[in-house]
Amino acid sequence: MFKLAKYFKPFIAMIVVAIFLLYVQAMSDLALPDYMSNIVNKGIQQNGIESAVPQAVRKSKMDKLMLFIGDTDKTEVSSNYIFIDKTSPDYDKYVADYPQLEKESIYVLKDIDKTEVDKLNPIIGKAFLVVSGIEKMKTDAKGGEISFNGTKLPANTDLFALLSNMPAEQRAKLSKDTDEKITALGGNTMLVQAAASSIKVEYDALGMDTGKIQSSYILRAGKLMLLLSLLGAACTVVVGFLSSRTAAGVARNLRKSIFTKIESFSSTEFDKFSTASLITRTTNDITQIQTVIALAIRMLIYAPIIGIGGVFKAYNKSASMSWTIALAVIVLIGLIGTVFAIALPKFKLIQKLVDRLNLVTRENLSGMMVIRAFNTQKFEESRFDTANNDLTKTNLFVNRVMVALFPAMMLIMNGVTLLIVWVGAHQIASSNMQVGDMMAFMQYAMQILFAFLMMSFMFIMIPRASVSAQRINEVLQIEPTIIDPKDPKHFDTDVKGLIEFNNVSFRYPGAEEDVLKNISFKAMPGKTTAFIGSTGAGKTTLINLLPRFYDITSGEILIDGIDIRQVTQHDLRDQIGYVPQKGSLFQGTIESNLKYADENATDSEINKSAEIAQAMEFINEDAKGFKSEISQGGANVSGGQKQRLSIARALVKKAKIYIFDDSFSALDFKTDSLLRKALKDGTGLSTLLIVGQRISTIKNAEQIIVLDEGRIVGVGTHNELMETCTTYQEIALSQLSKEELA
């Protein structure tokens, strides 16, 4: 995958924005359990009371609280509260909020920051717990007596008056006992929760609407949760859009690069890959990469953030329960590692099996007529079934492994949930944890496990995509054997088309001996040079050397005295009109196919080329004429019509050199004769190279070259060769009688 990193460069800005939005989304998701915890702890259990520092306190209550606050802390508390009575300037404003002000004076908390509230929490909270405890003693008194500080007192005794007369050291002892209880509860969080009920009683005594306080807190926290959820959802949508755009863009550029690279391949490179494999690499493999990129941008970035953030958040909620998450993660990693080890080797095999299936399918579709002619449908069905079943079995194996993964994941997550509830219940029972914190811890545990689940899903997909990336890279990294020179020469403006082969030899890559050996000849402008020989003599190979479909092994090929390896392939092929052995047409119309050689060709030039190629007869049979449809590969025209259209297309180019590789084989003798005559008249001073199997096709050529086992065994006109070349004589007499050859 790293070798394809350069294809991400145009999309870096999108990826950076996506990462930022994923961070925002992760922070939003991590904040939600905290708000949920606060709703349960503060909104429900603490009745919306957020701290142990009350908004207002009656003077009588404050006097009691001050009995259990040290001298230094008294100054701190007094400085943060305002004394309000009937003479205060803002009396009317405060009495509306605190109706009890009509009966007694109150203290109202100033507008202080969170730091100051945190400082006052333990001071006032402990005092509230002590005062509440003493008041409860009177409420719970039985038999008309109170047991206070080891002494039996009448139930109507004013304990606070008694305490005010006690030495400060004795009152401090009561506060110390409360400190020990608070420490056992787990610190300031539990202190606030313990003091909240006492503060609610005080608010009720002040005439405040405590129900409104609770609902206001819950609604405020709920609104924040809703906003965070909407923010996270918006980030998800935008990230999905950006990741899809990035993945689609990378896939588009990869397809373009592969297609461009394949276009630069010579026949040597094409021999290394099957057509089916190249199609699979351009489609299926790139789709695999596109899918992984789209998911990776979202998962590989989001999952670590949510996983690491969840660990810190969960640890802050309850360090003592962190072992439950660690245990789940260890089991999860073991499960993922096992699946990974089983499934990974199969991914590479799947891609090869897809290649095989495509190859069999392509062969069946292209050879359907032959299959039907030989009644081998059952054999081909069996061959297809074998390839299909091999792919299906491998996919099923991988999918069964993957299917087993997710139920196991859910089992682990549900097991962790039960474990957290069981351990958390004990923590809550011992007052070491709040219910909301346990719920938040459970949420963070799920987030951490889902993060591992997402990463494991990616770790399974990435190896498969890396196989695809490796296959794509194999194509992109191939250096074509036929390349343009760094400092190319150029043909003169007026190219004559003189062709010279000087001691040319050629050997296919990996072959042990040359296919062509010491080929030397000249093809003159305005004349026809024909090649004939037995099957496998090297005729097609020889003419394929001229447009550099292959490069020669030794010797040189010159056009107008310039070595064809010293000019660019574009300039070289610009001089050549090529008609292959197997005519190839493209989906479109007759006109679009003929204009493939020159998109700027005029209607008269197209007409003339079609007339020379003897194609007007069947073109005019259709009312649409040149607008007649041509199906893919020219499947809706006959072999002879396809050859004539291929010849017409080459003629539209007005090239200086024409190559006809056995391009008249599907024509009847009459059409062949008419076409060759018209061709001679229509090509003017161009050089014609014709590969033929029929003597009648090449009989009138100015120069005939006879090939046998890669060597030239005869050069001359028809009459000369009939006298001097045994090989030519054998070919000629096998086709025509002596009278016809005369």
C-alpha positions in Angstrom: 0.0 0.0 0.0 2.9 2.4 0.8 4.1 2.2 -2.8 0.9 3.7 -3.9 1.1 6.6 -1.4 1.8 9.2 -4.1 -1.8 8.8 -5.3 -3.0 10.3 -2.0 -1.1 13.6 -2.6 -4.0 15.4 -4.4 -6.3 14.5 -1.5 -4.1 15.5 1.5 -6.3 18.6 2.3 -9.4 16.4 2.4 -7.7 13.8 4.6 -6.5 16.5 7.0 -10.0 18.0 7.3 -11.4 14.5 7.8 -8.9 13.8 10.6 -9.8 17.0 12.3 -13.5 16.2 12.1 -12.9 12.7 13.3 -11.1 14.1 16.3 -14.1 16.4 17.0 -16.5 13.4 16.6 -14.4 11.3 18.9 -14.3 14.1 21.6 -18.1 14.4 21.2 -18.6 10.7 21.6 -16.3 10.5 24.6 -18.1 13.4 26.3 -21.5 11.8 26.1 -21.0 9.2 28.8 -19.8 11.9 31.1 -23.0 13.9 30.6 -25.1 10.7 31.0 -23.2 10.1 34.3 -23.9 13.6 35.5 -27.6 13.3 34.7 -27.8 10.1 36.8 -25.5 11.3 39.6 -26.4 14.9 39.9 -29.7 15.3 38.1 -31.4 12.3 39.6 -29.5 11.1 42.7 -28.5 14.7 43.8 -31.8 16.3 42.6 -29.9 18.7 40.3 -27.6 19.9 43.1 -24.2 20.1 41.6 -22.0 20.9 44.6 -22.0 20.9 48.4 -21.9 24.7 48.3 -25.5 25.9 48.5 -26.8 28.9 46.6 -28.4 30.2 49.7 -28.6 29.3 53.4 -30.8 30.5 56.3 -28.9 32.5 59.0 -30.0 29.9 61.6 -28.5 27.1 59.5 -25.3 29.1 58.7 -24.8 29.6 62.5 -25.0 25.8 63.0 -22.6 25.2 60.1 -20.1 27.7 61.4 -19.8 25.6 64.6 -18.0 22.9 62.6 -15.9 25.1 60.4 -12.4 26.1 61.4 -11.5 29.8 62.1 -9.5 30.1 58.9 -12.2 28.4 56.8 -14.9 30.7 58.4 -13.2 33.7 56.8 -13.1 31.9 53.4 -16.8 31.0 53.7 -18.0 34.4 54.9 -16.1 36.2 52.1 -18.1 34.2 49.5 -21.6 34.8 50.9 -23.7 38.0 51.1 -25.9 38.6 54.1 -29.5 39.5 53.1 -32.2 40.8 55.4 -35.3 43.1 55.1 -33.1 46.2 55.1 -30.9 45.0 52.1 -31.3 47.1 48.9 -32.1 43.9 46.8 -34.6 42.5 49.2 -37.5 42.3 46.7 -35.3 40.5 44.2 -34.2 37.9 46.7 -37.5 37.3 48.5 -39.0 36.2 45.1 -36.3 33.5 44.9 -36.2 32.7 48.5 -39.6 33.1 50.2 -38.3 32.2 53.6 -36.5 35.6 53.6 -39.8 37.2 54.8 -39.3 35.3 58.1 -35.6 35.2 58.6 -32.3 36.5 57.2 -30.3 34.5 54.7 -26.9 34.2 53.2 -26.6 34.2 49.4 -23.6 32.8 47.5 -21.7 35.3 45.4 -20.9 34.7 41.7 -17.7 32.6 42.2 -15.7 30.4 39.8 -15.4 26.6 39.8 -12.0 26.8 41.5 -13.5 28.6 44.5 -16.5 26.2 44.6 -14.1 23.2 44.6 -12.2 24.8 47.6 -15.5 25.4 49.5 -16.9 21.9 48.8 -15.2 19.9 51.5 -15.5 22.8 54.0 -19.2 23.3 53.8 -20.0 19.7 52.7 -18.5 18.3 55.9 -20.3 20.9 58.0 -23.6 20.0 56.4 -23.1 16.3 57.1 -22.2 16.9 60.8 -25.2 19.3 61.3 -27.5 16.9 59.5 -26.3 14.0 61.6 -27.0 15.9 64.8 -30.4 17.0 63.6 -31.2 13.3 62.7 -30.2 12.3 66.3 -33.1 14.4 67.6 -35.5 13.1 65.0 -34.6 9.5 65.8 -34.7 10.0 69.6 -36.6 7.3 71.4 -37.9 7.1 75.0 -37.5 10.9 75.5 -33.7 10.7 75.6 -30.8 11.4 73.2 -27.4 9.7 73.5 -25.0 12.4 72.6 -21.2 12.2 73.0 -21.6 9.3 75.5 -24.1 11.2 77.6 -27.9 10.7 78.0 -29.8 14.0 77.4 -33.5 14.9 77.3 -34.9 14.8 73.8 -35.8 18.5 73.8 -32.2 19.6 74.6 -30.8 22.3 72.2 -27.8 20.4 71.1 -26.4 23.2 69.0 -26.5 25.6 72.0 -24.7 23.0 73.9 -22.1 22.6 71.2 -21.6 26.3 71.0 -20.5 26.3 74.6 -18.1 23.4 74.1 -14.4 23.9 73.5 -13.4 24.0 69.8 -11.3 20.9 70.3 -14.4 18.8 71.1 -16.3 20.1 68.1 -13.3 19.4 65.9 -13.4 15.8 67.0 -16.9 15.5 65.5 -15.6 16.9 62.2 -12.7 14.5 62.3 -15.0 11.5 62.6 -16.9 12.9 59.6 -13.6 13.3 57.6 -12.9 9.6 58.2 -16.3 8.6 56.9 -15.9 10.9 53.8 -12.5 9.3 53.1 -14.1 5.9 53.3 -16.8 7.0 50.9 -14.2 7.8 48.2 -13.5 11.6 48.4 -15.2 14.8 47.4 -17.5 13.2 44.8 -19.2 11.0 47.3 -19.1 14.0 49.8 -21.2 16.1 47.4 -23.6 13.2 46.9 -24.0 12.7 50.6 -24.5 16.4 51.3 -26.9 16.9 48.5 -29.9 15.6 50.4 -29.2 18.0 53.3 -28.8 20.9 50.9 -32.2 19.9 49.3 -33.8 20.1 52.7 -32.3 23.5 53.2 -33.6 24.7 49.8 -37.1 23.4 50.7 -36.9 25.3 54.0 -36.0 28.5 51.9 -39.1 27.9 49.8 -37.1 27.2 46.6 -38.6 25.0 43.9 -36.3 22.0 44.1 -38.2 20.2 41.4 -37.4 23.0 39.0 -33.8 22.9 40.0 -33.7 19.2 39.2 -35.5 19.4 35.9 -33.5 22.5 34.8 -30.3 20.6 35.4 -31.5 17.5 33.5 -32.8 19.5 30.6 -29.6 21.6 30.4 -27.4 18.4 30.4 -29.8 16.8 27.9 -29.6 19.7 25.5 -25.8 19.6 25.7 -25.9 15.8 25.0 -28.2 16.5 22.0 -25.9 19.2 20.6 -22.9 16.9 21.0 -24.8 14.1 19.3 -25.8 16.4 16.4 -22.2 17.6 16.1 -20.9 14.0 16.1 -23.5 13.1 13.4 -22.6 16.1 11.3 -18.9 15.1 11.5 -19.8 11.6 10.6 -21.7 12.7 7.5 -18.9 15.1 6.3 -16.2 12.6 7.0 -18.1 10.0 5.1 -18.4 12.4 2.1 -14.7 13.3 2.3 -13.5 9.7 2.7 -15.7 8.6 -0.2 -14.4 11.4 -2.4 -10.8 10.6 -1.5 -11.3 6.8 -2.1 -13.1 7.4 -5.4 -10.5 9.9 -6.5 -7.5 7.6 -5.7 -9.3 4.7 -7.5 -9.9 6.9 -10.5 -6.3 8.0 -10.7 -5.1 4.4 -10.2 -7.3 3.2 -13.0 -6.0 6.0 -15.2 -2.4 5.2 -14.4 -2.9 1.5 -15.0 -4.6 2.1 -18.3 -2.0 4.5 -19.4 0.7 2.1 -18.3 -0.9 -0.8 -20.2 -1.1 1.4 -23.3 2.7 1.8 -23.1 3.2 -1.9 -23.0 4.9 -3.6 -25.9 3.9 -7.2 -26.8 6.7 -8.4 -24.5 4.9 -6.9 -21.5 1.5 -8.2 -22.6 3.0 -11.7 -22.7 3.6 -11.4 -18.9 0.0 -10.8 -18.0 -3.2 -12.4 -19.2 -5.9 -10.1 -20.5 -8.2 -11.4 -17.7 -5.6 -10.6 -15.1 -5.2 -7.1 -16.3 -9.0 -6.6 -16.3 -9.2 -7.9 -12.7 -6.4 -5.7 -11.6 -8.0 -2.6 -13.2 -11.5 -3.4 -11.7 -11.7 -5.8 -8.8 -8.3 -5.0 -7.2 -8.8 -1.2 -7.4 -12.3 -1.6 -6.0 -10.8 -3.5 -3.0 -8.4 -0.6 -2.4 -11.2 2.0 -2.8 -13.3 0.2 -0.2 -10.4 0.0 2.2 -9.4 3.7 1.8 -13.0 4.8 2.4 -13.2 2.7 5.6 -9.6 3.4 6.7 -10.0 7.1 6.8 -13.0 6.7 9.1 -11.9 3.8 11.2 -8.1 3.8 11.4 -8.1 7.4 12.6 -11.3 7.4 14.7 -10.7 4.0 16.4 -7.4 4.9 18.1 -8.7 8.2 19.3 -11.8 6.7 20.8 -9.9 3.7 22.1 -7.1 5.7 23.8 -9.5 8.4 25.0 -11.9 5.8 26.4 -9.1 4.2 28.4 -8.2 7.5 30.1 -11.9 8.4 30.7 -12.7 4.9 32.1 -9.6 5.1 34.3 -10.7 8.5 35.7 -14.2 7.0 36.4 -12.8 4.0 38.3 -9.2 3.0 38.4 -10.1 -0.1 40.4 -12.3 -1.5 37.7 -9.8 -1.0 34.8 -8.8 -4.6 35.0 -12.1 -5.6 33.4 -11.3 -3.7 30.2 -7.7 -5.0 30.2 -9.0 -8.5 30.4 -11.5 -8.0 27.6 -8.9 -6.4 25.3 -6.5 -9.3 25.9 -9.1 -11.8 25.0 -10.1 -9.7 22.0 -6.6 -9.4 20.7 -6.1 -13.2 21.0 -9.3 -13.8 19.0 -8.4 -11.3 16.3 -4.9 -12.8 16.0 -6.3 -16.3 15.6 -8.7 -15.2 12.9 -6.0 -13.1 11.2 -3.6 -16.1 11.0 -6.3 -18.3 9.5 -7.8 -15.9 7.0 -4.7 -14.0 5.7 -3.2 -16.7 3.5 -6.5 -17.1 1.7 -6.8 -13.5 0.5 -4.0 -13.8 -2.0 -5.5 -17.0 -3.3 -8.9 -15.4 -3.7 -7.5 -12.8 -6.1 -5.8 -15.5 -8.2 -9.0 -17.5 -8.3 -10.9 -14.4 -9.5 -8.3 -14.1 -12.3 -8.9 -17.7 -13.2 -12.6 -17.3 -13.2 -12.4 -14.2 -15.4 -10.1 -16.0 -17.8 -12.4 -19.0 -18.2 -15.4 -16.7 -18.6 -13.7 -14.5 -21.2 -12.6 -17.6 -23.2 -16.1 -19.0 -23.1 -17.7 -15.8 -24.3 -15.2 -15.1 -27.1 -15.2 -18.7 -28.3 -18.9 -19.4 -28.0 -19.4 -20.3 -31.7 -16.5 -22.8 -31.6 -17.9 -24.3 -28.4 -21.3 -24.8 -29.9 -19.8 -26.1 -33.2 -18.0 -28.9 -31.3 -20.8 -29.5 -28.8 -18.4 -29.0 -25.9 -20.8 -27.0 -23.8 -20.7 -29.6 -21.0 -17.0 -29.6 -20.9 -16.9 -25.8 -20.7 -19.6 -25.8 -18.0 -17.5 -28.2 -16.1 -14.4 -26.0 -16.5 -16.4 -23.0 -15.4 -17.9 -24.8 -12.4 -14.4 -25.9 -11.3 -13.1 -22.3 -11.3 -16.4 -21.0 -9.8 -16.5 -23.7 -7.0 -12.8 -23.1 -6.1 -13.5 -19.4 -5.7 -16.7 -20.1 -3.8 -15.1 -22.6 -1.4 -12.3 -20.2 -0.6 -14.7 -17.3 -0.1 -16.9 -19.4 2.1 -14.0 -20.5 4.2 -12.9 -16.9 4.8 -16.5 -15.8 5.4 -17.1 -18.6 7.9 -14.1 -17.5 9.8 -15.2 -13.8 9.7 -18.8 -14.8 10.6 -17.5 -16.6 13.7 -15.6 -13.4 14.7 -18.5 -11.2 15.2 -20.6 -13.4 17.5 -17.4 -14.0 19.5 -16.9 -10.2 19.7 -20.5 -9.7 20.9 -20.1 -12.5 23.5 -17.0 -10.7 24.8 -18.7 -7.4 24.9 -21.8 -8.7 26.7 -19.6 -10.6 29.1 -17.7 -7.4 29.9 -21.0 -5.6 30.5 -22.1 -8.3 33.0 -18.7 -8.2 34.7 -18.8 -4.4 35.0 -22.3 -4.5 36.4 -21.3 -7.2 38.9 -18.1 -5.5 40.1 -19.7 -2.0 39.9 -22.7 -3.1 42.1 -20.3 -4.1 44.8 -18.5 -0.8 44.5 -21.8 1.1 44.7 -22.9 -1.0 47.7 -19.7 -0.1 49.5 -20.2 3.6 48.6 -17.0 3.7 46.5 -18.8 4.5 43.2 -21.8 6.2 42.0 -24.4 4.6 39.7 -23.9 7.1 37.0 -20.1 6.5 37.0 -20.7 2.8 36.6 -22.9 3.4 33.7 -20.4 5.8 32.1 -17.6 3.2 32.8 -19.7 0.6 30.9 -20.1 3.0 28.0 -16.4 3.7 27.8 -15.7 0.0 28.0 -18.0 -0.5 25.0 -16.3 2.4 23.1 -12.9 0.8 23.7 -14.0 -2.6 22.6 -15.7 -1.2 19.5 -12.5 0.7 18.7 -10.7 -2.7 18.8 -13.5 -4.2 16.8 -13.1 -1.5 14.1 -9.4 -1.9 14.0 -9.6 -5.6 13.8 -12.0 -5.3 10.9 -9.5 -3.1 9.2 -6.6 -5.4 10.0 -8.5 -8.1 8.2 -9.4 -5.9 5.2 -6.0 -4.3 4.8 -4.1 -7.5 4.0 -6.6 -8.3 1.3 -6.2 -4.8 -0.1 -2.4 -5.0 0.2 -2.6 -8.1 -2.0 -4.6 -6.0 -4.5 -2.1 -3.1 -4.1 0.8 -5.5 -4.8 -0.9 -6.8 -7.9 -1.5 -3.2 -9.1 2.0 -2.2 -8.3 3.3 -5.1 -10.3 1.7 -3.5 -13.4 2.8 0.0 -12.5 6.4 -0.9 -11.7 7.0 -2.7 -15.0 9.4 -0.8 -17.1 8.5 -1.1 -20.8 11.3 -2.8 -22.9 10.4 -0.5 -25.8 11.0 3.1 -24.8 11.6 6.4 -26.6 15.1 7.8 -26.8 16.0 10.7 -24.5 17.2 12.8 -27.5 15.0 11.6 -30.4 15.6 12.3 -34.0 12.8 13.4 -36.3 11.7 12.4 -39.8 11.9 15.0 -42.5 8.6 16.8 -43.3 8.5 14.9 -46.6 8.8 11.3 -45.6 9.5 9.0 -48.5 8.9 5.7 -46.7 12.1 3.8 -47.8 12.4 0.8 -45.5 15.7 -1.1 -44.9 16.2 -4.2 -42.8 20.0 -4.7 -42.2 21.0 -8.1 -40.7 17.9 -8.1 -38.4 17.6 -10.9 -35.9 14.9 -11.3 -33.3 14.4 -13.6 -30.3 11.3 -13.7 -28.1 12.1 -13.0 -24.4 13.1 -16.2 -22.7 13.5 -18.1 -26.0 16.7 -20.2 -26.6 17.1 -19.2 -30.3 16.3 -16.5 -32.7 12.9 -16.6 -34.5 14.3 -14.3 -37.3 17.8 -14.7 -38.5 19.9 -12.1 -40.5 17.0 -10.6 -42.3 18.1 -8.0 -44.9 16.0 -6.3 -47.6 14.8 -2.9 -48.9 11.1 -1.9 -49.5 10.9 1.0 -52.0 8.3 3.8 -51.9 5.5 3.4 -54.4 6.1 -0.3 -54.6 4.6 -3.4 -53.0 6.8 -5.8 -51.0 5.1 -9.0 -50.2 6.0 -11.7 -47.6 5.1 -15.4 -48.0 6.1 -18.6 -46.3 4.7 -21.5 -44.5 2.9 -21.2 -41.1 5.4 -20.2 -38.4 8.0 -18.9 -40.9 8.1 -15.5 -39.1 6.1 -13.3 -41.4 3.9 -11.6 -38.8 6.8 -11.4 -36.4 8.9 -9.6 -39.1 6.3 -6.9 -39.9 5.6 -6.4 -36.2 9.2 -5.3 -35.8 8.6 -2.2 -38.0 6.1 -0.4 -35.7 8.2 -1.6 -32.8 5.6 -3.9 -31.2 8.8 -5.8 -30.4 12.3 -4.5 -30.6 14.9 -6.3 -32.6 17.6 -8.4 -30.9 20.3 -7.3 -33.3 20.8 -5.4 -36.6 18.9 -2.3 -37.5 15.7 -1.2 -39.2 15.8 2.1 -41.1 13.1 4.4 -42.5 14.6 7.0 -44.8 18.0 6.2 -43.4 16.9 6.8 -39.7 17.0 3.9 -37.2 13.5 3.5 -35.9 14.8 3.2 -32.4 16.1 6.7 -32.6 12.7 8.3 -33.1 9.7 8.4 -30.8 7.2 5.6 -31.1 4.5 8.2 -31.8 6.5 9.7 -34.7 7.3 6.2 -36.0 3.7 4.9 -35.9 2.4 8.2 -37.3 4.0 7.2 -40.6 2.4 3.7 -40.6 -1.1 2.5 -41.6 -1.6 -0.9 -40.0 -4.1 -3.6 -40.7 -3.7 -6.5 -38.3 -4.2 -10.2 -39.1 -7.4 -10.2 -37.0 -9.5 -7.1 -37.9 -10.6 -5.2 -34.8 -13.5 -2.7 -34.8 -14.8 -0.6 -31.9 -18.3 -0.1 -30.7 -19.8 2.9 -32.5 -20.6 3.6 -36.1 -18.8 2.9 -39.4 -17.9 6.5 -39.6 -16.4 6.6 -36.0 -14.4 3.5 -36.8 -13.0 5.0 -40.0 -12.2 8.3 -38.3 -10.3 6.4 -35.7 -7.3 6.8 -38.0 -7.9 10.6 -38.4 -10.6 12.4 -36.5 -10.4 15.3 -38.9 -10.9 13.3 -42.0 -13.5 14.8 -44.4 -16.5 12.9 -45.7 -14.9 12.7 -49.2 -11.7 11.2 -47.8 -13.8 8.6 -45.9 -15.8 7.8 -49.0 -12.7 7.4 -51.1 -11.0 5.1 -48.5 -14.2 2.9 -48.4 -14.3 2.7 -52.1 -10.7 1.6 -52.4 -11.4 -1.0 -49.7 -14.4 -2.3 -51.6 -16.7 -1.5 -48.6 -19.2 0.8 -50.3 -21.3 -2.1 -51.5 -22.4 -3.3 -48.0 -22.3 0.2 -46.5 -24.9 1.4 -49.0 -27.1 -1.6 -48.3 -28.0 0.0 -45.0 -30.1 3.2 -45.1 -28.0 4.7 -42.4 -24.8 4.3 -44.5 -21.8 5.4 -42.6 -24.0 6.0 -39.5 -24.7 2.3 -39.3 -24.0 0.8 -35.9 -21.0 -1.4 -35.2 -21.3 -3.6 -32.1 -18.4 -4.4 -29.7 -15.6 -6.1 -31.6 -17.5 -5.8 -34.9 -19.6 -8.8 -34.0 -22.5 -7.6 -36.3 -20.4 -7.7 -39.5 -18.9 -10.6 -41.4 -15.2 -11.4 -41.4 -14.8 -10.0 -44.9 -16.6 -6.8 -44.1 -14.5 -6.4 -40.9 -11.3 -6.7 -43.0 -12.5 -4.2 -45.6 -13.4 -1.7 -42.9 -10.0 -2.2 -41.2 -8.3 -1.6 -44.6 -10.5 1.5 -45.1 -9.5 2.8 -41.7 -5.8 2.4 -42.4 -6.3 4.2 -45.8 -8.0 7.2 -44.1 -4.7 7.8 -42.3 -2.9 8.6 -45.6 0.3 7.0 -44.3 3.6 6.8 -46.0 3.9 3.1 -45.1 1.1 0.5 -45.1 1.3 -2.9 -43.5 -1.3 -5.5 -44.4 -0.9 -8.6 -42.3 -2.8 -11.3 -44.2 -5.6 -8.7 -44.4 -7.2 -10.2 -47.5 -7.7 -13.8 -46.2 -11.5 -13.4 -45.7 -12.1 -11.9 -49.1 -13.3 -13.7 -52.2 -11.0 -13.8 -55.2 -13.0 -11.1 -57.1 -13.1 -8.7 -54.2 -9.4 -9.5 -53.5 -8.5 -8.6 -57.1 -10.5 -5.4 -57.2 -9.2 -4.3 -53.8 -5.5 -4.9 -54.8 -5.9 -3.0 -58.0 -7.7 0.0 -56.3 -5.1 -0.2 -53.5 -2.2 0.2 -56.0 -3.9 3.2 -57.6 -5.0 4.8 -54.3 -1.8 4.6 -52.2 0.3 6.5 -54.7 3.9 6.7 -53.5 3.4 4.9 -50.2 5.4 1.8 -49.4 3.2 -1.3 -49.2 4.1 -4.3 -47.1 1.7 -7.3 -47.5 1.8 -10.6 -45.7 -0.1 -13.1 -47.7 -1.0 -16.8 -47.7 -2.5 -16.8 -51.2 -0.2 -16.6 -54.3 -2.9 -14.7 -56.1 -2.8 -11.9 -53.5 1.0 -11.3 -53.8 1.6 -12.4 -57.4 1.8 -8.9 -58.8 4.0 -7.4 -56.1 7.2 -5.7 -57.3 9.1 -7.6 -54.6 8.2 -10.9 -53.0 10.2 -12.1 -50.0 10.0 -15.8 -49.2 10.6 -16.8 -45.5 11.4 -20.3 -44.2 12.1 -21.0 -40.5 13.0 -17.4 -39.9 15.4 -16.9 -42.8 15.0 -15.3 -46.2 15.2 -18.1 -48.8 14.1 -16.1 -51.8 13.7 -12.5 -53.0 12.3 -11.4 -56.4 9.2 -11.1 -58.6 6.8 -13.9 -59.1 8.4 -15.0 -62.3 11.9 -14.9 -60.9 11.0 -16.9 -57.8 9.2 -19.5 -59.9 12.6 -20.2 -61.5 14.9 -19.7 -58.6 13.1 -20.5 -55.3 12.1 -24.1 -54.5 10.1 -23.0 -51.4 8.1 -20.5 -53.4 7.5 -23.0 -56.2 6.1 -25.6 -53.7 3.7 -23.0 -52.2 2.6 -21.8 -55.6 2.0 -25.2 -57.1 0.0 -26.3 -54.0 -2.5 -23.5 -54.7 -2.6 -22.9 -58.5 -2.0 -25.0 -61.6 1.0 -24.3 -63.9 -1.4 -22.7 -66.4 -2.7 -20.3 -63.7 0.8 -19.5 -62.6 2.0 -18.7 -66.1 
